Amino acid sequence: MMINSSGALEAPAVEAAGLTVTRGTRTVLHGLGFTVPRGQITGLLGPSGCGKSTLMRSIVGTQAKVFGTLQVLGRPAGDPALRTRVGYVTQAPSIYDDLTVRQNLDYFAAILDPGRAAAERRHEHITRAIADVDLSSHADALAGNLSGGQRNRVSLAVALLGTPELLVLDEPTVGLDPVLRRDLWQLFHDIAANRGATLLISSHVMDEAERCHRLLLMRAGEILADDTPDALRDSTGSDTVETAFLHLVDQATAAARTKETTR
């Protein structure tokens, strides 16, 4: 729990207990329990196929066959009241290629904040979001004519419209050059520190783990660790988060083998 500016206790941004997701006869997430603290960047790290995207879809309420408890900003995941409070960026850009960057943002902003009275606010939010992702010089370019990395940034700009309390970003830096990756991480830290938002960012690139306040390390639909980068390095006697992760994977593999042989 956190204490807000009025002195009241606030629930974590995300809180899960016994979270299980099935797809057909296969269990994708296995009884996960974790919390995502408010006002910080939590990294969701793990290899491709470990369940990161499934977990993120569960948090934003778009995943089917979700069991257990999953609270987001104090409400059940997928609650209609969360639609304007949570921003979500998928791996595939969710924009219209036949609209310009500005037109895309104007369209989504009108959905988030409809009505004539909102038009003036939309212009300010759109201009800020475009500048945030360094696309001001491409604001009037058709989205279909942009590079893959630029189109990803348009999707991120859409998620930044308004003032979302929780940003769920599924591998937002994939395909970006090192300079832009650095700039986006600076933006993420600014959003957490100066706008008070919570960010949950997935990646399979372990060096990005060092940029997070807290980490959820996943493998094969399970969470291996839920801690700070420093604590993970210390507890495993590792120099880097990547080495710590590999140590935890080896431990889990050995434990699974021991369990199998004792059956």
LINQUITA-V779335 format. One record per residue. N is the residue number from 1. RES is the residue in one letter. OMEGA is omega in whole degrees, -180 to 180 (NA if undefined). Layout:
n & res & omega
N & RES & OMEGA
N & RES & OMEGA
This chain:
n & res & omega
1 & M & 175
2 & M & 176
3 & I & -179
4 & N & -175
5 & S & 179
6 & S & 178
7 & G & -179
8 & A & 178
9 & L & 177
10 & E & 176
11 & A & 175
12 & P & 178
13 & A & 177
14 & V & 178
15 & E & -177
16 & A & 175
17 & A & 179
18 & G & -175
19 & L & -178
20 & T & 177
21 & V & 177
22 & T & 176
23 & R & -173
24 & G & 178
25 & T & -175
26 & R & 174
27 & T & -176
28 & V & 176
29 & L & -170
30 & H & 172
31 & G & -175
32 & L & 172
33 & G & -178
34 & F & 172
35 & T & 173
36 & V & -177
37 & P & -180
38 & R & 172
39 & G & -179
40 & Q & 172
41 & I & 175
42 & T & 178
43 & G & 176
44 & L & -170
45 & L & 176
46 & G & -178
47 & P & 177
48 & S & 178
49 & G & -177
50 & C & 178
51 & G & -178
52 & K & -178
53 & S & 177
54 & T & 178
55 & L & -180
56 & M & 177
57 & R & 178
58 & S & -178
59 & I & -178
60 & V & 173
61 & G & -179
62 & T & -178
63 & Q & 177
64 & A & 174
65 & K & 177
66 & V & -178
67 & F & -177
68 & G & -178
69 & T & 178
70 & L & -180
71 & Q & 179
72 & V & -178
73 & L & 176
74 & G & 180
75 & R & 176
76 & P & 179
77 & A & -180
78 & G & 178
79 & D & -179
80 & P & -179
81 & A & -178
82 & L & -171
83 & R & 180
84 & T & -177
85 & R & -177
86 & V & 173
87 & G & -174
88 & Y & 176
89 & V & 179
90 & T & 178
91 & Q & 178
92 & A & -179
93 & P & -179
94 & S & -177
95 & I & -179
96 & Y & -175
97 & D & -177
98 & D & 174
99 & L & 175
100 & T & 178
101 & V & -178
102 & R & 180
103 & Q & 176
104 & N & -178
105 & L & 178
106 & D & 179
107 & Y & -178
108 & F & 178
109 & A & 179
110 & A & 177
111 & I & -178
112 & L & -174
113 & D & -174
114 & P & 175
115 & G & -178
116 & R & -177
117 & A & -178
118 & A & -174
119 & A & -179
120 & E & 178
121 & R & -178
122 & R & -178
123 & H & -179
124 & E & -179
125 & H & -179
126 & I & -180
127 & T & 180
128 & R & -177
129 & A & 179
130 & I & 179
131 & A & -180
132 & D & -177
133 & V & 174
134 & D & 178
135 & L & -178
136 & S & -179
137 & S & 180
138 & H & -174
139 & A & -177
140 & D & 177
141 & A & 175
142 & L & -180
143 & A & -180
144 & G & 180
145 & N & -179
146 & L & 175
147 & S & 180
148 & G & 179
149 & G & 179
150 & Q & 179
151 & R & 175
152 & N & -180
153 & R & 175
154 & V & 177
155 & S & 177
156 & L & 178
157 & A & 178
158 & V & -179
159 & A & -178
160 & L & -180
161 & L & -177
162 & G & 180
163 & T & -179
164 & P & 178
165 & E & 180
166 & L & 175
167 & L & 179
168 & V & -171
169 & L & -177
170 & D & 180
171 & E & -175
172 & P & -176
173 & T & 180
174 & V & 177
175 & G & -179
176 & L & 179
177 & D & -175
178 & P & -179
179 & V & -180
180 & L & 176
181 & R & 179
182 & R & -178
183 & D & 179
184 & L & 178
185 & W & 174
186 & Q & 176
187 & L & -180
188 & F & 180
189 & H & 177
190 & D & 180
191 & I & 180
192 & A & -174
193 & A & -171
194 & N & 178
195 & R & 175
196 & G & -178
197 & A & 174
198 & T & 179
199 & L & 171
200 & L & -171
201 & I & 178
202 & S & 178
203 & S & 169
204 & H & 178
205 & V & -170
206 & M & -179
207 & D & 177
208 & E & 178
209 & A & -178
210 & E & -178
211 & R & -174
212 & C & 175
213 & H & -177
214 & R & -176
215 & L & 165
216 & L & 180
217 & L & -176
218 & M & 172
219 & R & 174
220 & A & 175
221 & G & 179
222 & E & 176
223 & I & -180
224 & L & -178
225 & A & 177
226 & D & -172
227 & D & 177
228 & T & 177
229 & P & -179
230 & D & -178
231 & A & 179
232 & L & 178
233 & R & -178
234 & D & -175
235 & S & -180
236 & T & -179
237 & G & -175
238 & S & 177
239 & D & -178
240 & T & 176
241 & V & 179
242 & E & 178
243 & T & 178
244 & A & 180
245 & F & 180
246 & L & 177
247 & H & 180
248 & L & 177
249 & V & 179
250 & D & 178
251 & Q & -179
252 & A & 179
253 & T & 180
254 & A & 180
255 & A & 179
256 & A & 179
257 & R & 179
258 & T & 179
259 & K & -179
260 & E & -177
261 & T & -179
262 & T & 179
263 & R & NA
